Amino acid sequence: MLYAIKIALRYLTANKVQSGLLIAGVAVGVFVFIFMSALIGGLAEYLVQRTVGDIAHVTIEAQSRDPVSLLPVESGTVLLVRQRATTQTNQLRTAAAFLPAIEARPDVIAASQQIVGNGFILKGDITAPVGVTGVETDKVSAIANVKKRLISGSADLTNATVLIGASLADDLGISLGQVVTLRSGAGLERTMVVGGIFKFGLDALDKRTAFVSLAAARTLFDSPQGVSRIELKLTDLNQSDDVARQIAADTGLKATPWTTGNAQLLDGLRAQASSGNLIKAFALVTIIIGVSSSLLLSTYRRRPEIGIMRAMGASRFFVVLVFVIQGALVGLVGGLVGAGLGYLALSPFPVPELAPPGGLPVDVRLGAYNLAIILTLVGAVVASILPARAAVRVDPVSVIGQ
């Protein structure tokens, strides 16, 4: 084995320029593999963070209780027709009973009780429709990070303050500290002071959402008991489907994961991942072709030496081992160099969570360095099999005299 390694090293170092170019080619292929892994993974993380970062991973609501109508039909029978309620909001009347168990789950980061409803915000003679979300005062940023998105004011809610979006404030000509009136769909009104203005960059939030305290929402929507929903943030948003099923089974409530309303995003991410895997596969094929062609050329040039080894009693396995070791060394060195260069090139990029809008969301943590080195090593060994088979077919008698 040691002798085979010595011969393989001798063959590689005999032509340093050729071996250097071969290793450089392998390193470039590994670099492309790592860069694509970091880019595709980082882009997926960036899109998910921008899309899912400020929404609930699981939403818990009461099971819908649609009204039932009895319609007479022929032969004196009665047909039960279930009609979907369009205006009634089902309340979670017993949230306090199961909330501690949900908050104690290790996969739940935060749980936010909310009362939601539609209404209007009035400033003088100007009226704009708005979706009102009542939240616990100490959990304003538990789901949507309102505090991070504030452009003025404070996220500390009181029973007399309201947080509104920047687009809504511009439309109504509202500034921080001004007094506005919130009116619910039922006609109940409450005077509030604008305590903060936020900007998420999403029209649905910046133009149509107002946050108030849970107590203020109870008064506004005449809801002295229960809540409209409970929103959860998870440690791993990819587990939202499983967590939702478990909570629904344990509580009998309706638990909806974020994936239910984001099917198009998930399809896009899967298509993006498939494209990235295809590009990485091409990079690996390029490595295999390069190593194989180089070792085939080496086999042709060293036919006399191979013939001498065979004439001196070297076995076919020994000759094969020499070329396999050459391929493995090229793959290992090229893989390590490419992985090192990839890490150094990707390190200056900010992680997707901190990437600025319009920036390149490359995630150095998702470079798949170990996988790249292992696949390159295996690919180089596979690439050396064809040259090795060509080497063992060399006839000692016919090549020694050349």
KOLLUM-196789 format. One record per residue (C-alpha): residue number from 1; residue in three letters; y, x negated, z. Coordinates in Angstrom, 2 decimals, m for minus. Last residue first. Layout:
% residues N
   pos   code         v         u         w
   NUM    Ala         Y         X         Z
...
% end
This chain:
% residues 402
   pos   code         v         u         w
   402    Gln      1.37     m8.94    m27.00
   401    Gly     m1.87    m10.69    m26.04
   400    Ile     m2.33     m8.81    m22.81
   399    Val     m1.67     m5.46    m24.53
   398    Ser     m4.88     m4.63    m26.45
   397    Val     m7.37     m6.03    m23.94
   396    Pro     m5.73     m4.41    m20.93
   395    Asp     m5.78     m0.90    m22.47
   394    Val     m2.88      1.13    m21.01
   393    Arg     m4.03      4.63    m20.06
   392    Val     m3.16      3.99    m16.42
   391    Ala      0.49      3.49    m17.38
   390    Ala      0.82      6.75    m19.31
   389    Arg     m0.51      8.66    m16.32
   388    Ala      2.07      6.93    m14.12
   387    Pro      4.85      7.74    m16.59
   386    Leu      3.86     11.46    m16.40
   385    Ile      3.50     11.45    m12.60
   384    Ser      6.89      9.86    m11.94
   383    Ala      8.80     13.10    m12.49
   382    Val      6.75     14.80     m9.76
   381    Val      7.72     12.04     m7.34
   380    Ala     11.37     12.37     m8.41
   379    Gly     11.26     16.14     m7.92
   378    Val      9.74     15.79     m4.45
   377    Leu     12.44     13.32     m3.42
   376    Thr     15.17     15.43     m4.98
   375    Leu     13.86     18.58     m3.28
   374    Ile     13.78     16.80      0.09
   373    Ile     17.26     15.30     m0.32
   372    Ala     18.82     18.60     m1.43
   371    Leu     17.07     20.55      1.33
   370    Asn     18.36     18.12      3.94
   369    Tyr     21.91     18.39      2.62
   368    Ala     22.05     22.18      2.30
   367    Gly     25.87     22.02      1.85
   366    Leu     26.47     25.06      4.05
   365    Arg     28.39     23.31      6.84
   364    Val     30.85     21.80      4.36
   363    Asp     32.03     25.31      3.50
   362    Val     34.06     25.47      0.31
   361    Pro     36.48     28.41      0.17
   360    Leu     38.89     26.98     m2.43
   359    Gly     42.31     28.39     m1.53
   358    Gly     43.87     31.58     m2.88
   357    Pro     44.59     32.88      0.62
   356    Pro     44.39     29.97      3.09
   355    Ala     40.96     28.83      4.34
   354    Leu     40.58     28.99      8.12
   353    Glu     37.49     31.23      8.34
   352    Pro     36.25     29.70      5.07
   351    Val     36.06     26.19      6.61
   350    Pro     38.91     23.89      5.64
   349    Phe     38.21     21.35      2.86
   348    Pro     38.55     17.68      3.86
   347    Ser     34.80     17.41      4.64
   346    Leu     33.60     18.41      1.17
   345    Ala     34.00     15.04     m0.57
   344    Leu     32.57     13.04      2.35
   343    Tyr     29.60     15.40      2.70
   342    Gly     28.88     15.30     m1.02
   341    Leu     29.16     11.52     m1.14
   340    Gly     26.63     11.22      1.67
   339    Ala     24.28     13.75      0.07
   338    Gly     24.50     11.96     m3.29
   337    Val     23.80      8.57     m1.72
   336    Leu     20.90      9.91      0.33
   335    Gly     19.39     11.74     m2.63
   334    Gly     19.78      8.76     m4.96
   333    Val     18.10      6.48     m2.42
   332    Leu     15.25      8.94     m1.81
   331    Gly     14.77      9.96     m5.45
   330    Val     14.82      6.38     m6.74
   329    Leu     12.47      5.26     m3.99
   328    Ala     10.09      8.18     m4.65
   327    Gly     10.05      7.49     m8.39
   326    Gln      9.25      3.83     m7.84
   325    Ile      6.59      4.76     m5.28
   324    Val      4.98      7.08     m7.84
   323    Phe      5.03      4.24    m10.38
   322    Val      3.27      1.79     m8.09
   321    Leu      0.82      4.45     m6.84
   320    Val     m0.32      5.23    m10.38
   319    Val     m1.09      1.56    m10.92
   318    Phe     m3.01      1.39     m7.65
   317    Phe     m4.94      4.58     m8.43
   316    Arg     m6.03      3.13    m11.78
   315    Ser     m7.47      0.19     m9.92
   314    Ala     m6.16     m3.36    m10.08
   313    Gly     m9.00     m5.70    m10.98
   312    Met     m7.25     m8.68    m12.52
   311    Ala     m7.54     m7.10    m16.00
   310    Arg     m5.70     m3.97    m14.73
   309    Met     m2.91     m6.07    m13.30
   308    Ile     m2.70     m8.08    m16.55
   307    Gly     m2.55     m4.87    m18.61
   306    Ile      0.22     m3.49    m16.39
   305    Glu      2.15     m6.70    m16.93
   304    Pro      1.65     m6.45    m20.70
   303    Arg      2.69     m2.75    m20.75
   302    Arg      5.82     m3.44    m18.80
   301    Arg      8.39     m2.38    m21.40
   300    Tyr      6.55      0.85    m22.22
   299    Thr      6.10      1.78    m18.56
   298    Ser      9.79      1.08    m17.83
   297    Leu     10.77      3.43    m20.65
   296    Leu      8.51      6.09    m19.16
   295    Leu     10.11      5.40    m15.77
   294    Ser     13.57      6.06    m17.20
   293    Ser     12.48      9.24    m18.99
   292    Ser     10.82     10.64    m15.87
   291    Val     13.74      9.87    m13.58
   290    Gly     16.28     11.46    m15.92
   289    Ile     14.14     14.51    m16.69
   288    Ile     13.48     15.16    m13.00
   287    Ile     17.16     14.78    m12.05
   286    Thr     18.25     17.11    m14.84
   285    Val     15.69     19.67    m13.68
   284    Leu     17.19     19.51    m10.18
   283    Ala     20.72     20.10    m11.51
   282    Phe     19.45     23.01    m13.61
   281    Ala     17.86     24.52    m10.48
   280    Lys     21.18     24.17     m8.64
   279    Ile     22.94     26.09    m11.43
   278    Leu     20.32     28.85    m11.28
   277    Asn     20.55     29.04     m7.48
   276    Gly     24.32     29.47     m7.74
   275    Ser     23.97     32.29    m10.24
   274    Ser     21.45     34.03     m7.98
   273    Ala     23.80     33.66     m4.99
   272    Gln     26.65     35.25     m6.96
   271    Ala     24.44     38.15     m8.02
   270    Arg     23.43     38.68     m4.38
   269    Leu     27.07     38.51     m3.26
   268    Gly     28.10     41.04     m5.91
   267    Asp     25.34     43.43     m4.90
   266    Leu     26.40     43.09     m1.25
   265    Leu     30.02     43.86     m2.13
   264    Gln     28.97     46.88     m4.18
   263    Ala     26.85     48.24     m1.30
   262    Asn     29.77     48.10      1.13
   261    Gly     29.76     51.52      2.76
   260    Thr     26.24     51.38      4.16
   259    Thr     26.45     47.62      4.80
   258    Trp     28.80     48.19      7.75
   257    Pro     25.95     49.70      9.76
   256    Thr     25.99     53.41     10.74
   255    Ala     24.61     54.61     14.10
   254    Lys     24.23     58.40     14.48
   253    Leu     23.10     59.16     17.99
   252    Gly     19.59     59.71     19.32
   251    Thr     20.26     57.02     21.93
   250    Asp     17.34     54.58     21.67
   249    Ala     16.33     55.30     18.06
   248    Ala     19.93     55.28     16.82
   247    Ile     20.60     52.07     18.73
   246    Gln     17.54     50.37     17.26
   245    Arg     18.33     51.48     13.71
   244    Ala     21.93     50.30     14.00
   243    Val     20.84     46.92     15.37
   242    Asp     18.41     46.41     12.48
   241    Asp     21.00     47.29      9.83
   240    Ser     23.73     45.21     11.54
   239    Gln     21.65     42.02     11.65
   238    Asn     23.71     40.33      8.92
   237    Leu     26.79     40.84     11.12
   236    Asp     25.49     38.22     13.53
   235    Thr     27.15     38.14     16.97
   234    Leu     27.92     41.81     16.54
   233    Lys     31.15     43.85     16.73
   232    Leu     30.66     47.48     17.68
   231    Glu     32.67     50.65     17.10
   230    Ile     32.25     53.70     19.32
   229    Arg     33.24     57.07     17.91
   228    Ser     35.29     60.22     18.36
   227    Val     35.56     59.95     22.13
   226    Gly     34.64     62.17     25.05
   225    Gln     36.81     64.34     27.23
   224    Pro     40.48     65.43     27.34
   223    Ser     40.72     65.74     23.54
   222    Asp     43.92     67.63     22.73
   221    Phe     44.57     65.45     19.65
   220    Leu     47.91     64.04     20.78
   219    Thr     47.07     64.10     24.46
   218    Arg     43.76     62.32     24.06
   217    Ala     45.38     59.89     21.58
   216    Ala     47.99     58.89     24.18
   215    Ala     45.24     58.17     26.71
   214    Leu     43.28     56.06     24.20
   213    Ser     46.37     53.99     23.50
   212    Val     47.94     54.10     20.06
   211    Phe     47.19     52.36     16.77
   210    Ala     48.73     53.58     13.51
   209    Thr     47.13     53.39     10.08
   208    Arg     48.10     54.54      6.58
   207    Lys     50.31     51.90      5.00
   206    Asp     49.12     48.56      6.41
   205    Leu     45.55     49.70      7.08
   204    Ala     44.55     51.41      3.83
   203    Asp     46.86     49.07      1.91
   202    Leu     44.92     46.00      3.01
   201    Gly     46.92     42.78      3.51
   200    Phe     46.33     42.97      7.25
   199    Lys     50.01     43.19      8.24
   198    Phe     51.01     44.27     11.73
   197    Ile     54.13     45.75     13.33
   196    Gly     54.39     46.01     17.11
   195    Gly     55.82     48.10     19.94
   194    Val     57.21     50.96     17.88
   193    Val     58.25     53.44     20.60
   192    Met     56.49     56.79     20.79
   191    Thr     57.39     60.49     21.01
   190    Arg     54.35     62.76     21.02
   189    Glu     53.71     65.87     19.01
   188    Leu     50.95     68.49     18.84
   187    Gly     50.87     70.41     15.55
   186    Ala     47.09     70.62     15.18
   185    Gly     47.17     68.00     12.45
   184    Ser     48.71     65.61     14.95
   183    Arg     52.39     64.72     15.09
   182    Leu     53.64     61.27     16.00
   181    Thr     57.36     60.92     16.54
   180    Val     59.26     57.66     16.18
   179    Val     61.54     55.57     18.42
   178    Gln     62.66     52.14     17.26
   177    Gly     61.67     48.98     19.10
   176    Leu     60.55     47.03     16.04
   175    Ser     61.88     48.32     12.74
   174    Ile     61.28     51.50     10.77
   173    Gly     62.68     52.10      7.29
   172    Leu     60.03     54.73      6.62
   171    Asp     58.44     53.02      3.62
   170    Asp     59.01     49.57      5.10
   169    Ala     57.35     50.49      8.40
   168    Leu     54.39     52.00      6.56
   167    Ser     53.99     48.83      4.49
   166    Ala     54.19     46.66      7.64
   165    Gly     51.51     48.59      9.48
   164    Ile     52.07     50.43     12.75
   163    Leu     51.47     49.78     16.45
   162    Val     52.50     52.56     18.84
   161    Thr     54.02     52.51     22.32
   160    Ala     54.37     55.11     25.09
   159    Asn     50.90     55.04     26.65
   158    Thr     51.05     51.24     26.60
   157    Leu     49.70     48.83     24.02
   156    Asp     49.92     45.05     24.26
   155    Ala     49.73     43.94     20.61
   154    Ser     53.28     42.61     20.77
   153    Gly     56.26     42.63     18.44
   152    Ser     56.55     41.16     14.98
   151    Ile     54.30     39.92     12.17
   150    Leu     51.11     40.88     13.97
   149    Arg     47.86     40.06     12.13
   148    Lys     46.32     37.86     14.84
   147    Lys     47.00     40.47     17.52
   146    Val     45.57     43.26     15.38
   145    Asn     42.19     41.57     15.11
   144    Ala     40.33     44.67     13.93
   143    Ile     37.33     45.17     16.22
   142    Ala     38.19     43.99     19.75
   141    Ser     41.87     43.54     18.91
   140    Val     43.21     46.57     20.80
   139    Lys     40.50     46.22     23.44
   138    Asp     42.50     46.01     26.67
   137    Thr     44.54     49.12     25.84
   136    Glu     41.46     51.16     24.96
   135    Val     41.87     52.52     21.47
   134    Gly     43.37     55.61     19.83
   133    Thr     43.37     55.43     16.06
   132    Val     45.86     57.57     14.15
   131    Gly     45.55     57.94     10.39
   130    Val     48.97     58.47      8.90
   129    Pro     50.81     60.84      6.60
   128    Ala     54.50     60.08      6.17
   127    Thr     57.57     62.12      7.17
   126    Ile     61.23     61.26      6.65
   125    Asp     63.91     63.54      8.09
   124    Gly     64.48     61.39     11.16
   123    Lys     61.47     59.15     11.54
   122    Leu     58.25     61.16     11.59
   121    Ile     54.67     59.93     11.63
   120    Phe     52.05     62.41     10.52
   119    Gly     48.51     63.26     11.51
   118    Asn     44.88     62.48     10.97
   117    Gly     42.42     61.78     13.75
   116    Val     40.63     59.06     15.64
   115    Ile     39.62     58.68     19.26
   114    Gln     38.06     55.29     19.91
   113    Gln     35.69     53.50     22.28
   112    Ser     35.42     49.80     21.39
   111    Ala     32.31     47.70     21.94
   110    Ala     32.45     43.91     21.72
   109    Ile     30.15     40.95     21.15
   108    Val     26.88     42.86     20.76
   107    Asp     23.72     40.84     19.95
   106    Pro     22.90     40.16     23.61
   105    Arg     22.86     43.92     24.39
   104    Ala     24.73     44.63     27.63
   103    Glu     27.51     46.52     25.80
   102    Ile     24.92     48.98     24.47
   101    Ala     23.40     49.56     27.92
   100    Pro     26.85     50.06     29.46
    99    Leu     27.80     52.56     26.69
    98    Phe     24.81     54.90     27.24
    97    Ala     26.10     57.26     29.92
    96    Ala     29.82     56.68     29.38
    95    Ala     29.55     58.00     25.82
    94    Thr     28.37     61.42     27.03
    93    Arg     30.76     63.70     25.12
    92    Leu     30.69     61.82     21.84
    91    Gln     32.82     64.26     19.87
    90    Asn     32.04     65.81     16.52
    89    Thr     35.16     66.21     14.40
    88    Gln     35.45     69.57     12.68
    87    Thr     37.35     69.60      9.41
    86    Thr     34.76     69.45      6.66
    85    Ala     31.73     71.03      8.26
    84    Arg     28.71     70.97      6.01
    83    Gln     27.07     74.36      5.61
    82    Arg     23.43     74.90      6.44
    81    Val     22.02     78.04      4.85
    80    Leu     19.31     79.91      6.70
    79    Leu     17.78     82.62      4.47
    78    Val     16.83     85.96      6.01
    77    Thr     13.91     88.15      4.94
    76    Gly     14.11     91.92      4.35
    75    Ser     12.04     91.86      1.20
    74    Glu     14.86     90.26     m0.85
    73    Val     17.54     88.03      0.65
    72    Pro     19.91     88.30      3.59
    71    Leu     22.09     85.22      4.26
    70    Leu     22.31     83.70      7.73
    69    Ser     24.91     80.92      7.91
    68    Val     24.47     77.66      9.81
    67    Pro     27.29     75.41     10.95
    66    Asp     26.87     71.65     10.56
    65    Arg     26.14     69.71     13.71
    64    Ser     26.70     66.09     12.80
    63    Gln     25.02     63.61     15.12
    62    Ala     27.61     62.03     17.38
    61    Glu     29.04     58.73     16.23
    60    Ile     28.25     55.04     16.60
    59    Thr     29.79     52.58     14.11
    58    Val     28.11     49.21     13.54
    57    His     29.70     46.05     12.13
    56    Ala     33.15     47.49     12.73
    55    Ile     35.95     46.41     10.41
    54    Asp     38.38     43.50     10.53
    53    Gly     36.13     40.63      9.46
    52    Val     34.13     42.77      7.06
    51    Thr     36.09     42.32      3.84
    50    Arg     38.00     39.07      4.38
    49    Gln     35.19     37.57      6.44
    48    Val     32.55     38.75      3.98
    47    Leu     34.48     37.36      1.03
    46    Tyr     35.02     33.99      2.74
    45    Glu     31.39     33.74      3.86
    44    Ala     30.19     34.47      0.32
    43    Leu     32.67     31.94     m1.07
    42    Gly     31.51     29.36      1.46
    41    Gly     27.85     29.86      0.60
    40    Ile     28.54     29.66     m3.14
    39    Leu     30.83     26.64     m2.74
    38    Ala     28.73     24.75     m0.18
    37    Ser     25.50     25.26     m2.12
    36    Met     27.27     24.45     m5.40
    35    Phe     28.68     21.23     m3.93
    34    Ile     25.29     20.23     m2.52
    33    Phe     23.44     20.70     m5.81
    32    Val     26.24     19.02     m7.80
    31    Phe     26.14     16.04     m5.40
    30    Val     22.36     15.88     m5.74
    29    Gly     22.67     15.72     m9.53
    28    Val     25.36     13.04     m9.24
    27    Ala     23.15     11.04     m6.88
    26    Val     20.24     11.22     m9.34
    25    Gly     22.48      9.89    m12.12
    24    Ala     23.76      7.14     m9.83
    23    Ile     20.18      6.18     m8.96
    22    Leu     19.35      5.87    m12.66
    21    Leu     22.54      3.94    m13.37
    20    Gly     21.74      1.52    m10.56
    19    Ser     18.17      1.10    m11.78
    18    Gln     19.40      0.28    m15.27
    17    Val     22.02     m2.16    m13.98
    16    Lys     19.63     m3.79    m11.51
    15    Asn     16.98     m4.60    m14.08
    14    Ala     14.33     m6.56    m12.20
    13    Thr     15.33     m4.76     m8.99
    12    Leu     13.34     m1.62     m9.77
    11    Tyr     10.23     m3.46    m11.02
    10    Arg     10.28     m5.76     m8.01
     9    Leu     10.67     m2.83     m5.65
     8    Ala      7.60     m1.15     m7.22
     7    Ile      5.64     m4.42     m6.99
     6    Lys      6.50     m4.82     m3.31
     5    Ile      5.63     m1.17     m2.59
     4    Ala      2.23     m1.57     m4.28
     3    Tyr      1.60     m4.68     m2.17
     2    Leu      2.45     m2.76      0.98
     1    Met      0.00      0.00      0.00
% end
